[in-house]
Amino acid sequence: MAVTYNKLWHLLIDRGMKKKDLKEAMEVLSEQQKKVVYYRYFADLTQSKIAEMMGVSQMQVSRLEKSALEKIRGLMKVAEH
């Protein structure tokens, strides 16, 4: 697996997230957010490469990645309570 995926996964495990929780969190993301998360953390692509593939700007990819991670973190907080 890609190094970035391992970093993401270890961060989530450190915060108590389980694979099942990550799968559920991914379901609430938009299709574009899912693609960005997949390409960044599973395929280990750069934001620039993802932008080229998706036909959007690198800044848009950055925003999509940030909003996706915020959603996942928000769901993690809800799951803790």
N, C-alpha and C positions, 0 to 999 in steps of 0.2 A: 504494500500500500504506500501511497505517497506520504512524504514527510509531513506536509501540511495537514493531511487528514489525521495523522497520528497526533500532531500537536492539538488539533481541534478536539479529537476524541479524548485525549488525556485531560484537557481543560474541562470538558464536560463531565468526565468521570470524577475528577477532583471536586466538582460541585454536586455530585450525587446523581447525575443523570444516567439513566440506563438506556440500552439500545432501543428498547420498546418506546421510551419517552422521546428519543430522537426521531424515530420513525413517525410517531404521532405528531411531533412538532413540524416535521417536513410536510405533512399533509395540509397544514394551514397556510403554507407559503404559496404565493402566486407562482404560475408556471415559470415566469422569468426568474424569480428568486430561486426556485428549485434548480433551474439550469445553472445559475451562477454558483450556488453552493456545491452542486455536483462537480462542475468544471474546476472550481478553486480547490475543493477539499478532497475530491475523489480522483480527479484526473490531473491535479497539480498544475493547472494552467495559470498563466499570469492574467491579470485584469485586462491588459492590452490584447492578448490573444483571444480572450473571451469576447471582448468588445468587437474585435474583427469578425469572429464567428457569428455573433448575434446581430451584427449590423447596427451597433449602437456605440456611443462614445465610452471611453475608459471611465470617465466621471460617472456615467450612468451605471456602469457595472459596479463601481465603488459604492454608489448609493444603494443599489439593489443588495449588495453583499451586506452592507451595514444594517439595512432595514430587516433583512432576513435573520441576521444574528441577534438583533434586538428582539424580534418576535420569539426566537428560540429561548433567549434568556428570560423573557417575560413569562413564557410557559413554564420554565424551570422554577421561577419564583412562585408561581401559582401551585405547582406540584409540591413544593416544600411545605405549604401551609395546609 
